Amino acid sequence: MKLKAKHILVDHEYEAKDILRKLEEGKSFEELAKDYSLCGSAPSGGDLGEFPKGRMVPAFEKALLALRPDEVSGIVKTQFGFHIIKRL
């Protein structure tokens, strides 16, 4: 099974909460990823591309699999920080 996703990664939960608020206000996921994400995928709007099931850490993958295409997660904590995930 192949998965596709975008995400925004930040160090602190309060940053993730602020980004979720901006998404609710209608800001673009991709622009917020470019502006705030610490991941190397930030310049491409947080796009992680296509990857096989089992490649991402369990908490990330569990949250991703719970989403429908184009749906955005709440805050997902992993050992890397706090993610907001968009399933593609």
PyMOL Python script that loads the backbone (N, CA, C, O; Angstrom):
from pymol import cmd

cmd.read_pdbstr("""\
ATOM      1  N   MET A   1       0.845  -1.191   0.000  1.00  0.00           N
ATOM      2  CA  MET A   1       0.000   0.000   0.000  1.00  0.00           C
ATOM      3  C   MET A   1       0.880   1.241   0.000  1.00  0.00           C
ATOM      4  O   MET A   1       1.764   1.384   0.845  1.00  0.00           O
ATOM      5  N   LYS A   2       0.638   2.124  -0.939  1.00  0.00           N
ATOM      6  CA  LYS A   2       1.382   3.382  -1.012  1.00  0.00           C
ATOM      7  C   LYS A   2       0.554   4.499  -0.380  1.00  0.00           C
ATOM      8  O   LYS A   2      -0.663   4.559  -0.555  1.00  0.00           O
ATOM      9  N   LEU A   3       1.216   5.363   0.340  1.00  0.00           N
ATOM     10  CA  LEU A   3       0.576   6.504   0.992  1.00  0.00           C
ATOM     11  C   LEU A   3       1.197   7.786   0.467  1.00  0.00           C
ATOM     12  O   LEU A   3       2.355   7.799   0.048  1.00  0.00           O
ATOM     13  N   LYS A   4       0.422   8.867   0.491  1.00  0.00           N
ATOM     14  CA  LYS A   4       0.931  10.189   0.117  1.00  0.00           C
ATOM     15  C   LYS A   4       0.446  11.186   1.156  1.00  0.00           C
ATOM     16  O   LYS A   4      -0.705  11.144   1.588  1.00  0.00           O
ATOM     17  N   ALA A   5       1.343  12.085   1.550  1.00  0.00           N
ATOM     18  CA  ALA A   5       0.983  13.043   2.585  1.00  0.00           C
ATOM     19  C   ALA A   5       1.841  14.299   2.492  1.00  0.00           C
ATOM     20  O   ALA A   5       2.911  14.320   1.883  1.00  0.00           O
ATOM     21  N   LYS A   6       1.318  15.338   3.126  1.00  0.00           N
ATOM     22  CA  LYS A   6       2.078  16.559   3.404  1.00  0.00           C
ATOM     23  C   LYS A   6       2.037  16.718   4.915  1.00  0.00           C
ATOM     24  O   LYS A   6       1.125  16.216   5.572  1.00  0.00           O
ATOM     25  N   HIS A   7       3.020  17.413   5.465  1.00  0.00           N
ATOM     26  CA  HIS A   7       2.949  17.682   6.901  1.00  0.00           C
ATOM     27  C   HIS A   7       3.687  18.971   7.239  1.00  0.00           C
ATOM     28  O   HIS A   7       4.483  19.499   6.463  1.00  0.00           O
ATOM     29  N   ILE A   8       3.377  19.441   8.435  1.00  0.00           N
ATOM     30  CA  ILE A   8       4.054  20.590   9.021  1.00  0.00           C
ATOM     31  C   ILE A   8       4.618  20.083  10.343  1.00  0.00           C
ATOM     32  O   ILE A   8       3.887  19.527  11.162  1.00  0.00           O
ATOM     33  N   LEU A   9       5.905  20.273  10.547  1.00  0.00           N
ATOM     34  CA  LEU A   9       6.585  19.810  11.759  1.00  0.00           C
ATOM     35  C   LEU A   9       7.124  21.009  12.528  1.00  0.00           C
ATOM     36  O   LEU A   9       7.839  21.849  11.981  1.00  0.00           O
ATOM     37  N   VAL A  10       6.763  21.070  13.820  1.00  0.00           N
ATOM     38  CA  VAL A  10       7.270  22.137  14.693  1.00  0.00           C
ATOM     39  C   VAL A  10       7.746  21.520  16.010  1.00  0.00           C
ATOM     40  O   VAL A  10       7.440  20.366  16.310  1.00  0.00           O
ATOM     41  N   ASP A  11       8.485  22.288  16.777  1.00  0.00           N
ATOM     42  CA  ASP A  11       9.051  21.793  18.035  1.00  0.00           C
ATOM     43  C   ASP A  11       8.078  21.819  19.210  1.00  0.00           C
ATOM     44  O   ASP A  11       8.192  21.007  20.128  1.00  0.00           O
ATOM     45  N   HIS A  12       7.120  22.746  19.186  1.00  0.00           N
ATOM     46  CA  HIS A  12       6.280  22.969  20.365  1.00  0.00           C
ATOM     47  C   HIS A  12       4.796  22.847  20.038  1.00  0.00           C
ATOM     48  O   HIS A  12       4.352  23.219  18.951  1.00  0.00           O
ATOM     49  N   GLU A  13       4.044  22.322  20.989  1.00  0.00           N
ATOM     50  CA  GLU A  13       2.601  22.145  20.797  1.00  0.00           C
ATOM     51  C   GLU A  13       1.905  23.487  20.563  1.00  0.00           C
ATOM     52  O   GLU A  13       0.981  23.567  19.754  1.00  0.00           O
ATOM     53  N   TYR A  14       2.338  24.542  21.264  1.00  0.00           N
ATOM     54  CA  TYR A  14       1.687  25.835  21.076  1.00  0.00           C
ATOM     55  C   TYR A  14       1.850  26.338  19.633  1.00  0.00           C
ATOM     56  O   TYR A  14       0.969  27.021  19.110  1.00  0.00           O
ATOM     57  N   GLU A  15       2.965  26.002  18.998  1.00  0.00           N
ATOM     58  CA  GLU A  15       3.154  26.386  17.588  1.00  0.00           C
ATOM     59  C   GLU A  15       2.161  25.629  16.700  1.00  0.00           C
ATOM     60  O   GLU A  15       1.562  26.206  15.792  1.00  0.00           O
ATOM     61  N   ALA A  16       1.996  24.348  16.972  1.00  0.00           N
ATOM     62  CA  ALA A  16       1.054  23.538  16.195  1.00  0.00           C
ATOM     63  C   ALA A  16      -0.374  24.049  16.374  1.00  0.00           C
ATOM     64  O   ALA A  16      -1.142  24.098  15.413  1.00  0.00           O
ATOM     65  N   LYS A  17      -0.732  24.430  17.602  1.00  0.00           N
ATOM     66  CA  LYS A  17      -2.075  24.988  17.854  1.00  0.00           C
ATOM     67  C   LYS A  17      -2.281  26.269  17.063  1.00  0.00           C
ATOM     68  O   LYS A  17      -3.358  26.492  16.509  1.00  0.00           O
ATOM     69  N   ASP A  18      -1.266  27.105  17.006  1.00  0.00           N
ATOM     70  CA  ASP A  18      -1.351  28.358  16.255  1.00  0.00           C
ATOM     71  C   ASP A  18      -1.533  28.076  14.760  1.00  0.00           C
ATOM     72  O   ASP A  18      -2.307  28.759  14.088  1.00  0.00           O
ATOM     73  N   ILE A  19      -0.831  27.085  14.248  1.00  0.00           N
ATOM     74  CA  ILE A  19      -0.952  26.726  12.831  1.00  0.00           C
ATOM     75  C   ILE A  19      -2.347  26.178  12.540  1.00  0.00           C
ATOM     76  O   ILE A  19      -2.935  26.513  11.512  1.00  0.00           O
ATOM     77  N   LEU A  20      -2.886  25.341  13.428  1.00  0.00           N
ATOM     78  CA  LEU A  20      -4.251  24.833  13.236  1.00  0.00           C
ATOM     79  C   LEU A  20      -5.255  25.984  13.194  1.00  0.00           C
ATOM     80  O   LEU A  20      -6.187  25.968  12.390  1.00  0.00           O
ATOM     81  N   ARG A  21      -5.067  26.980  14.058  1.00  0.00           N
ATOM     82  CA  ARG A  21      -5.953  28.152  14.057  1.00  0.00           C
ATOM     83  C   ARG A  21      -5.868  28.878  12.721  1.00  0.00           C
ATOM     84  O   ARG A  21      -6.885  29.308  12.177  1.00  0.00           O
ATOM     85  N   LYS A  22      -4.650  29.017  12.190  1.00  0.00           N
ATOM     86  CA  LYS A  22      -4.473  29.690  10.897  1.00  0.00           C
ATOM     87  C   LYS A  22      -5.117  28.890   9.759  1.00  0.00           C
ATOM     88  O   LYS A  22      -5.663  29.471   8.821  1.00  0.00           O
ATOM     89  N   LEU A  23      -5.053  27.564   9.844  1.00  0.00           N
ATOM     90  CA  LEU A  23      -5.732  26.731   8.842  1.00  0.00           C
ATOM     91  C   LEU A  23      -7.242  26.943   8.906  1.00  0.00           C
ATOM     92  O   LEU A  23      -7.906  27.044   7.874  1.00  0.00           O
ATOM     93  N   GLU A  24      -7.777  27.009  10.120  1.00  0.00           N
ATOM     94  CA  GLU A  24      -9.215  27.243  10.295  1.00  0.00           C
ATOM     95  C   GLU A  24      -9.633  28.606   9.746  1.00  0.00           C
ATOM     96  O   GLU A  24     -10.769  28.782   9.307  1.00  0.00           O
ATOM     97  N   GLU A  25      -8.714  29.561   9.774  1.00  0.00           N
ATOM     98  CA  GLU A  25      -8.986  30.898   9.230  1.00  0.00           C
ATOM     99  C   GLU A  25      -8.886  30.928   7.708  1.00  0.00           C
ATOM    100  O   GLU A  25      -9.169  31.951   7.084  1.00  0.00           O
ATOM    101  N   GLY A  26      -8.485  29.809   7.111  1.00  0.00           N
ATOM    102  CA  GLY A  26      -8.440  29.723   5.661  1.00  0.00           C
ATOM    103  C   GLY A  26      -7.061  29.849   5.034  1.00  0.00           C
ATOM    104  O   GLY A  26      -6.940  29.913   3.811  1.00  0.00           O
ATOM    105  N   LYS A  27      -6.026  29.886   5.855  1.00  0.00           N
ATOM    106  CA  LYS A  27      -4.666  29.946   5.300  1.00  0.00           C
ATOM    107  C   LYS A  27      -4.337  28.634   4.583  1.00  0.00           C
ATOM    108  O   LYS A  27      -4.875  27.581   4.925  1.00  0.00           O
ATOM    109  N   SER A  28      -3.467  28.706   3.604  1.00  0.00           N
ATOM    110  CA  SER A  28      -3.063  27.553   2.811  1.00  0.00           C
ATOM    111  C   SER A  28      -2.129  26.642   3.605  1.00  0.00           C
ATOM    112  O   SER A  28      -1.164  27.106   4.212  1.00  0.00           O
ATOM    113  N   PHE A  29      -2.426  25.333   3.594  1.00  0.00           N
ATOM    114  CA  PHE A  29      -1.568  24.355   4.254  1.00  0.00           C
ATOM    115  C   PHE A  29      -0.144  24.465   3.727  1.00  0.00           C
ATOM    116  O   PHE A  29       0.820  24.468   4.493  1.00  0.00           O
ATOM    117  N   GLU A  30      -0.029  24.555   2.403  1.00  0.00           N
ATOM    118  CA  GLU A  30       1.290  24.589   1.766  1.00  0.00           C
ATOM    119  C   GLU A  30       2.084  25.834   2.163  1.00  0.00           C
ATOM    120  O   GLU A  30       3.286  25.742   2.413  1.00  0.00           O
ATOM    121  N   GLU A  31       1.432  26.993   2.223  1.00  0.00           N
ATOM    122  CA  GLU A  31       2.123  28.218   2.634  1.00  0.00           C
ATOM    123  C   GLU A  31       2.544  28.148   4.102  1.00  0.00           C
ATOM    124  O   GLU A  31       3.635  28.594   4.458  1.00  0.00           O
ATOM    125  N   LEU A  32       1.691  27.596   4.944  1.00  0.00           N
ATOM    126  CA  LEU A  32       2.045  27.454   6.357  1.00  0.00           C
ATOM    127  C   LEU A  32       3.217  26.487   6.523  1.00  0.00           C
ATOM    128  O   LEU A  32       4.089  26.706   7.364  1.00  0.00           O
ATOM    129  N   ALA A  33       3.238  25.431   5.731  1.00  0.00           N
ATOM    130  CA  ALA A  33       4.378  24.501   5.779  1.00  0.00           C
ATOM    131  C   ALA A  33       5.665  25.217   5.385  1.00  0.00           C
ATOM    132  O   ALA A  33       6.697  25.054   6.036  1.00  0.00           O
ATOM    133  N   LYS A  34       5.601  26.004   4.324  1.00  0.00           N
ATOM    134  CA  LYS A  34       6.796  26.743   3.881  1.00  0.00           C
ATOM    135  C   LYS A  34       7.273  27.712   4.951  1.00  0.00           C
ATOM    136  O   LYS A  34       8.475  27.883   5.154  1.00  0.00           O
ATOM    137  N   ASP A  35       6.323  28.349   5.638  1.00  0.00           N
ATOM    138  CA  ASP A  35       6.671  29.373   6.626  1.00  0.00           C
ATOM    139  C   ASP A  35       7.124  28.816   7.976  1.00  0.00           C
ATOM    140  O   ASP A  35       7.966  29.421   8.639  1.00  0.00           O
ATOM    141  N   TYR A  36       6.574  27.667   8.392  1.00  0.00           N
ATOM    142  CA  TYR A  36       6.775  27.219   9.770  1.00  0.00           C
ATOM    143  C   TYR A  36       7.433  25.844   9.941  1.00  0.00           C
ATOM    144  O   TYR A  36       8.044  25.590  10.980  1.00  0.00           O
ATOM    145  N   SER A  37       7.326  24.963   8.960  1.00  0.00           N
ATOM    146  CA  SER A  37       7.789  23.592   9.165  1.00  0.00           C
ATOM    147  C   SER A  37       9.311  23.509   9.263  1.00  0.00           C
ATOM    148  O   SER A  37      10.037  24.196   8.543  1.00  0.00           O
ATOM    149  N   LEU A  38       9.770  22.655  10.168  1.00  0.00           N
ATOM    150  CA  LEU A  38      11.199  22.425  10.360  1.00  0.00           C
ATOM    151  C   LEU A  38      11.722  21.293   9.483  1.00  0.00           C
ATOM    152  O   LEU A  38      12.928  21.048   9.433  1.00  0.00           O
ATOM    153  N   CYS A  39      10.821  20.606   8.797  1.00  0.00           N
ATOM    154  CA  CYS A  39      11.192  19.472   7.960  1.00  0.00           C
ATOM    155  C   CYS A  39      11.812  19.939   6.648  1.00  0.00           C
ATOM    156  O   CYS A  39      11.517  21.033   6.167  1.00  0.00           O
ATOM    157  N   GLY A  40      12.657  19.117   6.085  1.00  0.00           N
ATOM    158  CA  GLY A  40      13.257  19.409   4.788  1.00  0.00           C
ATOM    159  C   GLY A  40      12.228  19.487   3.671  1.00  0.00           C
ATOM    160  O   GLY A  40      12.534  19.972   2.582  1.00  0.00           O
ATOM    161  N   SER A  41      11.008  19.015   3.927  1.00  0.00           N
ATOM    162  CA  SER A  41       9.932  19.088   2.929  1.00  0.00           C
ATOM    163  C   SER A  41       9.257  20.462   2.901  1.00  0.00           C
ATOM    164  O   SER A  41       8.386  20.695   2.063  1.00  0.00           O
ATOM    165  N   ALA A  42       9.634  21.357   3.782  1.00  0.00           N
ATOM    166  CA  ALA A  42       8.990  22.677   3.875  1.00  0.00           C
ATOM    167  C   ALA A  42       8.975  23.445   2.550  1.00  0.00           C
ATOM    168  O   ALA A  42       7.929  23.981   2.182  1.00  0.00           O
ATOM    169  N   PRO A  43      10.100  23.521   1.814  1.00  0.00           N
ATOM    170  CA  PRO A  43      10.080  24.284   0.556  1.00  0.00           C
ATOM    171  C   PRO A  43       9.067  23.774  -0.470  1.00  0.00           C
ATOM    172  O   PRO A  43       8.631  24.526  -1.341  1.00  0.00           O
ATOM    173  N   SER A  44       8.695  22.497  -0.365  1.00  0.00           N
ATOM    174  CA  SER A  44       7.711  21.935  -1.297  1.00  0.00           C
ATOM    175  C   SER A  44       6.317  21.884  -0.663  1.00  0.00           C
ATOM    176  O   SER A  44       5.487  21.056  -1.040  1.00  0.00           O
ATOM    177  N   GLY A  45       6.070  22.766   0.294  1.00  0.00           N
ATOM    178  CA  GLY A  45       4.757  22.828   0.930  1.00  0.00           C
ATOM    179  C   GLY A  45       4.483  21.664   1.855  1.00  0.00           C
ATOM    180  O   GLY A  45       3.326  21.335   2.118  1.00  0.00           O
ATOM    181  N   GLY A  46       5.537  21.037   2.351  1.00  0.00           N
ATOM    182  CA  GLY A  46       5.400  19.922   3.275  1.00  0.00           C
ATOM    183  C   GLY A  46       5.181  18.580   2.604  1.00  0.00           C
ATOM    184  O   GLY A  46       4.890  17.592   3.278  1.00  0.00           O
ATOM    185  N   ASP A  47       5.318  18.530   1.285  1.00  0.00           N
ATOM    186  CA  ASP A  47       5.036  17.305   0.533  1.00  0.00           C
ATOM    187  C   ASP A  47       6.074  16.227   0.805  1.00  0.00           C
ATOM    188  O   ASP A  47       7.261  16.414   0.535  1.00  0.00           O
ATOM    189  N   LEU A  48       5.621  15.097   1.342  1.00  0.00           N
ATOM    190  CA  LEU A  48       6.505  13.966   1.621  1.00  0.00           C
ATOM    191  C   LEU A  48       6.541  12.974   0.466  1.00  0.00           C
ATOM    192  O   LEU A  48       7.278  11.989   0.502  1.00  0.00           O
ATOM    193  N   GLY A  49       5.740  13.243  -0.557  1.00  0.00           N
ATOM    194  CA  GLY A  49       5.700  12.342  -1.707  1.00  0.00           C
ATOM    195  C   GLY A  49       4.968  11.059  -1.377  1.00  0.00           C
ATOM    196  O   GLY A  49       4.146  11.005  -0.462  1.00  0.00           O
ATOM    197  N   GLU A  50       5.287  10.023  -2.146  1.00  0.00           N
ATOM    198  CA  GLU A  50       4.657   8.717  -1.971  1.00  0.00           C
ATOM    199  C   GLU A  50       5.617   7.801  -1.223  1.00  0.00           C
ATOM    200  O   GLU A  50       6.817   7.791  -1.494  1.00  0.00           O
ATOM    201  N   PHE A  51       5.080   7.036  -0.286  1.00  0.00           N
ATOM    202  CA  PHE A  51       5.918   6.141   0.507  1.00  0.00           C
ATOM    203  C   PHE A  51       5.121   4.906   0.888  1.00  0.00           C
ATOM    204  O   PHE A  51       3.892   4.955   0.946  1.00  0.00           O
ATOM    205  N   PRO A  52       5.807   3.795   1.148  1.00  0.00           N
ATOM    206  CA  PRO A  52       5.107   2.552   1.500  1.00  0.00           C
ATOM    207  C   PRO A  52       4.611   2.583   2.942  1.00  0.00           C
ATOM    208  O   PRO A  52       5.188   3.242   3.806  1.00  0.00           O
ATOM    209  N   LYS A  53       3.536   1.859   3.174  1.00  0.00           N
ATOM    210  CA  LYS A  53       3.031   1.685   4.534  1.00  0.00           C
ATOM    211  C   LYS A  53       4.143   1.064   5.366  1.00  0.00           C
ATOM    212  O   LYS A  53       4.828   0.150   4.908  1.00  0.00           O
ATOM    213  N   GLY A  54       4.327   1.562   6.598  1.00  0.00           N
ATOM    214  CA  GLY A  54       5.364   1.036   7.480  1.00  0.00           C
ATOM    215  C   GLY A  54       6.641   1.855   7.478  1.00  0.00           C
ATOM    216  O   GLY A  54       7.547   1.585   8.266  1.00  0.00           O
ATOM    217  N   ARG A  55       6.729   2.856   6.603  1.00  0.00           N
ATOM    218  CA  ARG A  55       7.958   3.655   6.536  1.00  0.00           C
ATOM    219  C   ARG A  55       8.007   4.751   7.604  1.00  0.00           C
ATOM    220  O   ARG A  55       9.078   5.077   8.115  1.00  0.00           O
ATOM    221  N   MET A  56       6.855   5.309   7.933  1.00  0.00           N
ATOM    222  CA  MET A  56       6.813   6.399   8.913  1.00  0.00           C
ATOM    223  C   MET A  56       6.690   5.835  10.328  1.00  0.00           C
ATOM    224  O   MET A  56       6.311   4.678  10.511  1.00  0.00           O
ATOM    225  N   VAL A  57       7.012   6.659  11.327  1.00  0.00           N
ATOM    226  CA  VAL A  57       6.890   6.227  12.721  1.00  0.00           C
ATOM    227  C   VAL A  57       5.417   5.901  13.007  1.00  0.00           C
ATOM    228  O   VAL A  57       4.524   6.487  12.395  1.00  0.00           O
ATOM    229  N   PRO A  58       5.163   4.970  13.935  1.00  0.00           N
ATOM    230  CA  PRO A  58       3.800   4.487  14.155  1.00  0.00           C
ATOM    231  C   PRO A  58       2.746   5.571  14.440  1.00  0.00           C
ATOM    232  O   PRO A  58       1.649   5.503  13.886  1.00  0.00           O
ATOM    233  N   ALA A  59       3.042   6.551  15.272  1.00  0.00           N
ATOM    234  CA  ALA A  59       2.051   7.582  15.605  1.00  0.00           C
ATOM    235  C   ALA A  59       1.664   8.395  14.363  1.00  0.00           C
ATOM    236  O   ALA A  59       0.497   8.735  14.169  1.00  0.00           O
ATOM    237  N   PHE A  60       2.657   8.698  13.534  1.00  0.00           N
ATOM    238  CA  PHE A  60       2.411   9.453  12.301  1.00  0.00           C
ATOM    239  C   PHE A  60       1.536   8.629  11.360  1.00  0.00           C
ATOM    240  O   PHE A  60       0.537   9.121  10.835  1.00  0.00           O
ATOM    241  N   GLU A  61       1.921   7.372  11.155  1.00  0.00           N
ATOM    242  CA  GLU A  61       1.185   6.525  10.218  1.00  0.00           C
ATOM    243  C   GLU A  61      -0.244   6.249  10.695  1.00  0.00           C
ATOM    244  O   GLU A  61      -1.178   6.238   9.892  1.00  0.00           O
ATOM    245  N   LYS A  62      -0.409   6.031  11.982  1.00  0.00           N
ATOM    246  CA  LYS A  62      -1.751   5.788  12.524  1.00  0.00           C
ATOM    247  C   LYS A  62      -2.655   6.995  12.263  1.00  0.00           C
ATOM    248  O   LYS A  62      -3.803   6.835  11.847  1.00  0.00           O
ATOM    249  N   ALA A  63      -2.143   8.192  12.505  1.00  0.00           N
ATOM    250  CA  ALA A  63      -2.926   9.411  12.269  1.00  0.00           C
ATOM    251  C   ALA A  63      -3.226   9.579  10.777  1.00  0.00           C
ATOM    252  O   ALA A  63      -4.336   9.954  10.400  1.00  0.00           O
ATOM    253  N   LEU A  64      -2.240   9.302   9.942  1.00  0.00           N
ATOM    254  CA  LEU A  64      -2.420   9.434   8.493  1.00  0.00           C
ATOM    255  C   LEU A  64      -3.493   8.477   7.987  1.00  0.00           C
ATOM    256  O   LEU A  64      -4.355   8.869   7.200  1.00  0.00           O
ATOM    257  N   LEU A  65      -3.447   7.231   8.433  1.00  0.00           N
ATOM    258  CA  LEU A  65      -4.413   6.237   7.966  1.00  0.00           C
ATOM    259  C   LEU A  65      -5.839   6.527   8.437  1.00  0.00           C
ATOM    260  O   LEU A  65      -6.799   6.033   7.846  1.00  0.00           O
ATOM    261  N   ALA A  66      -5.979   7.318   9.489  1.00  0.00           N
ATOM    262  CA  ALA A  66      -7.307   7.683   9.983  1.00  0.00           C
ATOM    263  C   ALA A  66      -7.941   8.804   9.158  1.00  0.00           C
ATOM    264  O   ALA A  66      -9.129   9.088   9.310  1.00  0.00           O
ATOM    265  N   LEU A  67      -7.154   9.444   8.285  1.00  0.00           N
ATOM    266  CA  LEU A  67      -7.640  10.574   7.492  1.00  0.00           C
ATOM    267  C   LEU A  67      -8.176  10.114   6.144  1.00  0.00           C
ATOM    268  O   LEU A  67      -7.731   9.109   5.591  1.00  0.00           O
ATOM    269  N   ARG A  68      -9.142  10.870   5.626  1.00  0.00           N
ATOM    270  CA  ARG A  68      -9.595  10.701   4.247  1.00  0.00           C
ATOM    271  C   ARG A  68      -8.726  11.607   3.377  1.00  0.00           C
ATOM    272  O   ARG A  68      -8.117  12.543   3.895  1.00  0.00           O
ATOM    273  N   PRO A  69      -8.651  11.355   2.069  1.00  0.00           N
ATOM    274  CA  PRO A  69      -7.880  12.234   1.181  1.00  0.00           C
ATOM    275  C   PRO A  69      -8.299  13.700   1.343  1.00  0.00           C
ATOM    276  O   PRO A  69      -9.486  14.016   1.417  1.00  0.00           O
ATOM    277  N   ASP A  70      -7.299  14.584   1.395  1.00  0.00           N
ATOM    278  CA  ASP A  70      -7.447  16.032   1.583  1.00  0.00           C
ATOM    279  C   ASP A  70      -7.890  16.441   2.984  1.00  0.00           C
ATOM    280  O   ASP A  70      -8.137  17.621   3.231  1.00  0.00           O
ATOM    281  N   GLU A  71      -7.994  15.490   3.898  1.00  0.00           N
ATOM    282  CA  GLU A  71      -8.339  15.813   5.279  1.00  0.00           C
ATOM    283  C   GLU A  71      -7.058  16.132   6.047  1.00  0.00           C
ATOM    284  O   GLU A  71      -5.998  15.574   5.762  1.00  0.00           O
ATOM    285  N   VAL A  72      -7.164  17.036   7.024  1.00  0.00           N
ATOM    286  CA  VAL A  72      -6.029  17.469   7.837  1.00  0.00           C
ATOM    287  C   VAL A  72      -6.212  16.961   9.264  1.00  0.00           C
ATOM    288  O   VAL A  72      -7.307  17.022   9.824  1.00  0.00           O
ATOM    289  N   SER A  73      -5.141  16.469   9.829  1.00  0.00           N
ATOM    290  CA  SER A  73      -5.178  15.926  11.194  1.00  0.00           C
ATOM    291  C   SER A  73      -5.180  17.044  12.226  1.00  0.00           C
ATOM    292  O   SER A  73      -5.012  18.222  11.911  1.00  0.00           O
ATOM    293  N   GLY A  74      -5.375  16.630  13.454  1.00  0.00           N
ATOM    294  CA  GLY A  74      -5.077  17.490  14.589  1.00  0.00           C
ATOM    295  C   GLY A  74      -3.577  17.393  14.843  1.00  0.00           C
ATOM    296  O   GLY A  74      -2.808  17.064  13.940  1.00  0.00           O
ATOM    297  N   ILE A  75      -3.175  17.674  16.046  1.00  0.00           N
ATOM    298  CA  ILE A  75      -1.756  17.632  16.396  1.00  0.00           C
ATOM    299  C   ILE A  75      -1.343  16.194  16.685  1.00  0.00           C
ATOM    300  O   ILE A  75      -1.994  15.494  17.460  1.00  0.00           O
ATOM    301  N   VAL A  76      -0.255  15.763  16.055  1.00  0.00           N
ATOM    302  CA  VAL A  76       0.276  14.416  16.235  1.00  0.00           C
ATOM    303  C   VAL A  76       1.693  14.540  16.797  1.00  0.00           C
ATOM    304  O   VAL A  76       2.577  15.116  16.163  1.00  0.00           O
ATOM    305  N   LYS A  77       1.895  13.992  17.991  1.00  0.00           N
ATOM    306  CA  LYS A  77       3.214  14.069  18.633  1.00  0.00           C
ATOM    307  C   LYS A  77       4.020  12.817  18.309  1.00  0.00           C
ATOM    308  O   LYS A  77       3.533  11.696  18.448  1.00  0.00           O
ATOM    309  N   THR A  78       5.258  13.025  17.875  1.00  0.00           N
ATOM    310  CA  THR A  78       6.210  11.924  17.678  1.00  0.00           C
ATOM    311  C   THR A  78       7.530  12.330  18.330  1.00  0.00           C
ATOM    312  O   THR A  78       7.638  13.409  18.912  1.00  0.00           O
ATOM    313  N   GLN A  79       8.515  11.469  18.227  1.00  0.00           N
ATOM    314  CA  GLN A  79       9.832  11.809  18.781  1.00  0.00           C
ATOM    315  C   GLN A  79      10.492  12.958  18.024  1.00  0.00           C
ATOM    316  O   GLN A  79      11.477  13.522  18.501  1.00  0.00           O
ATOM    317  N   PHE A  80       9.966  13.312  16.857  1.00  0.00           N
ATOM    318  CA  PHE A  80      10.529  14.399  16.050  1.00  0.00           C
ATOM    319  C   PHE A  80       9.936  15.763  16.395  1.00  0.00           C
ATOM    320  O   PHE A  80      10.519  16.798  16.073  1.00  0.00           O
ATOM    321  N   GLY A  81       8.779  15.759  17.049  1.00  0.00           N
ATOM    322  CA  GLY A  81       8.112  17.006  17.378  1.00  0.00           C
ATOM    323  C   GLY A  81       6.610  16.868  17.192  1.00  0.00           C
ATOM    324  O   GLY A  81       6.040  15.796  17.392  1.00  0.00           O
ATOM    325  N   PHE A  82       5.978  17.973  16.804  1.00  0.00           N
ATOM    326  CA  PHE A  82       4.531  18.018  16.659  1.00  0.00           C
ATOM    327  C   PHE A  82       4.192  18.217  15.180  1.00  0.00           C
ATOM    328  O   PHE A  82       4.665  19.155  14.540  1.00  0.00           O
ATOM    329  N   HIS A  83       3.367  17.316  14.657  1.00  0.00           N
ATOM    330  CA  HIS A  83       3.020  17.323  13.241  1.00  0.00           C
ATOM    331  C   HIS A  83       1.565  17.710  13.046  1.00  0.00           C
ATOM    332  O   HIS A  83       0.714  17.450  13.896  1.00  0.00           O
ATOM    333  N   ILE A  84       1.300  18.328  11.924  1.00  0.00           N
ATOM    334  CA  ILE A  84      -0.047  18.450  11.373  1.00  0.00           C
ATOM    335  C   ILE A  84       0.058  17.801  10.002  1.00  0.00           C
ATOM    336  O   ILE A  84       0.894  18.186   9.185  1.00  0.00           O
ATOM    337  N   ILE A  85      -0.794  16.815   9.754  1.00  0.00           N
ATOM    338  CA  ILE A  85      -0.678  15.977   8.586  1.00  0.00           C
ATOM    339  C   ILE A  85      -1.858  16.187   7.651  1.00  0.00           C
ATOM    340  O   ILE A  85      -3.000  16.306   8.096  1.00  0.00           O
ATOM    341  N   LYS A  86      -1.581  16.230   6.365  1.00  0.00           N
ATOM    342  CA  LYS A  86      -2.625  16.285   5.343  1.00  0.00           C
ATOM    343  C   LYS A  86      -2.459  15.068   4.449  1.00  0.00           C
ATOM    344  O   LYS A  86      -1.413  14.878   3.830  1.00  0.00           O
ATOM    345  N   ARG A  87      -3.503  14.244   4.386  1.00  0.00           N
ATOM    346  CA  ARG A  87      -3.441  13.060   3.512  1.00  0.00           C
ATOM    347  C   ARG A  87      -3.751  13.467   2.076  1.00  0.00           C
ATOM    348  O   ARG A  87      -4.660  14.260   1.831  1.00  0.00           O
ATOM    349  N   LEU A  88      -3.001  12.928   1.144  1.00  0.00           N
ATOM    350  CA  LEU A  88      -3.218  13.212  -0.278  1.00  0.00           C
ATOM    351  C   LEU A  88      -3.821  11.996  -0.960  1.00  0.00           C
ATOM    352  O   LEU A  88      -4.082  12.028  -2.162  1.00  0.00           O
TER     353      LEU A  88
END
""", "prot")
cmd.dss("prot")
cmd.show_as("cartoon", "prot")
cmd.util.cbc("prot")
cmd.orient("prot")
